[in-house]
């Protein structure tokens, strides 16, 4: 049973956005980390990079495979979670606590096209 | 057209044990039971067991068995005695690889070939075709055997204590036949992990019983996920990645298993001799990357910004905690110590050409 947190926005490709003011913290869901297995590397963009809703901004990798990260929203990267460089497995410990990038959102209306917790739960069948 | 997926004799057990299953070489196979790292480390440090029943078996017997087997095989079976095993390849006339395989010398007129699951149909057809002019019987026996691999430093102890099979008389790449539950089984000191270990070929019912005994004793079941990380670290090729119809053993730098001067020659011999003399356009090298980014199969390898090859297998090595890869690159840039680049998504990472054997195997010679 995967953890799904109320109040976050969810994408079909299993990323979440936690919104604080104009900023969004983007990571992968607990369901996604579980499906992926032990995360051994996180490929992150750099600060000031632009991300676009629905487009790739990096990857999370298990021993076996790389999974692209798709940004749920558009904006500018203002921070990356540097702790993941040394300890990518933090994502397995707590995927919601250990977000991957912090983005300044350029279009708040994009959030409307994402799922809420209830809809995401339904999608993953829980 | 989709072919029906095949299963091994242990399939029900894998499913019941909750293994992550995935199609491999036409078989529904366990990829992992717990996770790849745990299973990998069990084999490096202790012992683990693999279901390798998907591997194919072909027995060649008859008056011409030695001559014929040597004719389709790159290594020299005259260099071994009954009870010994050789690794080598079957080649096309142009030197491309049909398959890599083990040949067990049962006796002078009896050879037991172990081939890759993905190539069974192709190999059997190939062997039959070549056998026309020889007085041999080619017997495809894959259906007769289940197979397990018990691998790791504790493998010998496990074989004795759990399966009641004394293997202390077997050295690396030797085998014996013995009676087990009234049937003849084959036990060899071989594997695909870079550790000491054994492979057992037996009637599927015996393989199932052995699996249950090993599980009862707490031996770690291991999936194909760590089979690949283990063989890769030990510098062992996987057919389809490092050896293909386009990649000869000379290009893959496994020339030590190609005996150009053996009596009677072999299919692909002249092409290999020419490749060895002239150098293949591409060669397989080891790469060590700076940083933790992981080079995956198919990623481009660059010299400066020019594409000079591709990754055949790559991982963040579990044992070494480094990102390393095999890559097929232009011979001119393949010298040890040379610096190349690997394209990983949008970024480029420097990589040094190193020896392909990232981990020194612990075989019992």
Contacts between the chains, C-beta under 8 A, distances in Angstrom:
chain1	res1	chain2	res2	distance
A	37	B	32	7.6
A	37	B	35	5.5
A	37	B	36	7.3
A	38	B	35	5.5
A	38	B	36	7.5
A	38	B	37	5.8
A	40	B	292	7.6
A	40	B	294	7.3
A	40	B	316	5.2
A	41	B	292	5.0
A	41	B	293	6.4
A	41	B	294	5.4
A	41	B	316	6.2
A	43	B	293	6.4
A	43	B	344	7.2
A	43	B	345	6.3
A	43	B	347	7.5
A	56	B	345	7.6
A	58	B	345	7.7
A	59	B	345	6.3
A	61	B	294	5.2
A	61	B	316	7.7
A	62	B	36	7.7
A	63	B	35	7.8
A	63	B	36	4.3
A	63	B	37	6.3
A	63	B	40	8.0
A	63	B	225	6.9
A	63	B	229	6.4
A	63	B	315	6.6
A	63	B	316	7.1
A	63	B	318	6.8
A	64	B	31	7.4
A	64	B	36	6.2
A	64	B	225	5.5
A	65	B	296	7.8
A	66	B	294	6.7
A	66	B	296	6.0
A	85	B	292	7.6
A	88	B	292	7.8
